[in-house]
Amino acid sequence: MSPSIPAPTIYLRNKFLIKPGLQGRFFIGQQDLLNNTRPGGNMGLKLELVAACGARPLIQGKPATGPLPPMMHIWKLPGWDSLYEAMYDFSETDWYTAEVQSLQSEHQDLLVGAGQGIEVTPRPAKWKNPDTPGYVYVYEEIRLNATTTKLGHLRQLNWLVAQVQARNCYLQWIGGGITGVPAQICLLWRAPTIDAIEEILSDMAYKPEFARRYSDMMLGIQDISREYMYPESTERIDNDISNGLQSAPAKVEGAR
């Protein structure tokens, strides 16, 4: 009998915009969503929030400065059908309808875990304070050269993870594209500040103890995009629910 193939870890990457002035409704919907997709939640479906962030800070209860920023959520799914089952079940609830109406646009892609053997570090279980996460993100989308093997790149990436961890920077998530751009590798790094990230990138490129190995790694990449991202209050809401600081709603209106 041939050995069974391990089931892949499946992720949903959701990129979206909130309609102007509706961030309050959005955060109420996020609390309902998180309460109802936990173990023992009203919908009986478990989704795990990996990260919730935006191109600029967006904090619940605080006024937004300028247009609302592009947003991105990453969710870990329990199975391939989970997303569609959730959308079907939630479509009959009042809270989900209100949540969808708060969005101006939305684009979802499925990814699988891509970093076998690479250590990832989950996000902190608590923010520094209700308005300040205490960390920022840099989000990368990578495509490798035709001559670069994925395994070879992951070996180089494993070296990089070890170097930046010593500088208080951590790989929080890595996924490989299935929909959208299938050959894409996506990474989310976490560090205390943007300045800390930029110092690390500068050291990797210029300091002799890192530069040759880092250069070899980057030569294997066809193209790369980097974007600084800021945690938004959905992460804090998720933390508070997990830590028992917010209770689940007693009833989900319209649930079947």
C-alpha positions, -999 to 999 in steps of 0.1 A, spaced: 0 0 0 14 34 -10 18 60 18 -10 85 20 -2 120 8 -6 146 36 -35 170 31 -22 205 22 -28 235 44 -52 258 27 -54 295 30 -77 323 17 -61 356 8 -88 383 6 -79 417 -8 -106 444 -5 -116 480 0 -141 493 25 -167 518 13 -160 554 25 -174 560 60 -184 524 66 -154 512 86 -176 511 118 -200 487 101 -171 467 88 -156 461 123 -190 451 137 -192 425 109 -157 413 116 -167 406 153 -197 387 141 -177 367 116 -150 358 141 -175 349 168 -193 326 144 -163 308 128 -146 296 160 -148 262 176 -182 260 192 -195 291 173 -230 295 161 -222 284 125 -202 253 135 -173 262 111 -138 269 121 -117 296 103 -84 308 117 -73 344 111 -36 345 102 -33 383 97 -55 413 90 -38 444 77 -40 474 55 -17 497 34 -22 523 62 -33 519 98 -70 515 104 -80 513 140 -115 508 153 -129 539 170 -104 562 154 -111 585 124 -96 575 91 -73 601 76 -78 603 38 -94 575 17 -97 541 33 -66 520 25 -65 488 5 -69 459 29 -58 422 31 -69 393 53 -53 359 54 -74 330 67 -65 294 73 -93 271 61 -101 236 74 -108 222 39 -112 230 3 -150 234 5 -149 256 37 -150 289 19 -180 281 -2 -199 264 26 -193 294 48 -205 319 21 -237 297 16 -244 295 53 -236 332 60 -256 344 30 -288 340 50 -277 360 80 -284 397 85 -249 404 99 -232 389 69 -253 409 45 -244 441 64 -207 431 63 -207 425 25 -225 459 20 -196 476 38 -172 466 10 -165 485 -21 -146 457 -38 -132 423 -30 -108 397 -46 -102 363 -31 -75 337 -39 -68 303 -25 -32 293 -16 -15 263 0 12 261 25 45 265 6 73 265 32 77 229 43 105 228 68 105 266 73 97 279 107 68 304 108 59 324 139 22 331 146 13 367 153 13 379 190 -17 370 210 -20 405 224 -15 440 210 7 464 229 -24 484 238 -59 487 222 -48 512 196 -12 501 190 -3 466 177 34 469 185 45 455 151 41 461 114 43 438 83 60 436 50 42 416 24 60 400 -5 48 383 -38 76 364 -56 80 346 -89 111 325 -94 133 323 -125 126 294 -148 159 279 -138 153 282 -100 137 253 -83 112 259 -55 132 236 -32 164 255 -39 147 288 -31 132 274 1 166 264 13 178 300 8 147 313 24 153 291 55 187 307 58 171 342 56 145 333 82 173 324 107 192 356 100 162 379 105 149 362 136 181 372 153 170 408 145 134 404 160 118 400 125 97 369 119 81 350 90 45 349 100 30 332 69 41 317 35 17 304 8 19 292 -28 -7 304 -53 -34 281 -67 -58 306 -81 -47 340 -94 -10 335 -101 -3 298 -95 35 301 -96 36 328 -70 51 325 -35 36 349 -10 52 358 24 42 380 53 70 392 76 65 409 110 89 433 127 87 460 154 88 490 130 92 499 93 127 513 102 137 479 116 126 462 83 145 487 62 176 483 83 175 445 79 170 448 41 200 472 39 222 449 60 213 419 38 223 438 7 255 455 19 271 438 50 298 413 39 285 386 63 251 385 45 255 401 11 269 372 -10 243 347 2 215 372 -1 226 381 -36 226 344 -46 190 341 -32 178 372 -51 194 361 -84 170 332 -84 140 355 -84 124 368 -116 103 395 -99 93 405 -64 69 431 -50 71 444 -14 45 463 4 45 476 40 13 467 58 -2 478 91 -22 455 114 -58 466 117 -83 461 145 -97 428 132 -66 412 147 -73 428 181 -109 417 180 -98 382 173 -73 383 201 -99 396 226 -123 369 217 -96 342 220 -86 357 254 -123 358 267 -124 396 266 -154 397 242 -183 373 243 -201 357 214 -235 371 204 -264 352 219 -281 349 186 -273 352 149 -303 369 132 -314 351 100 -292 320 105 -307 289 90 
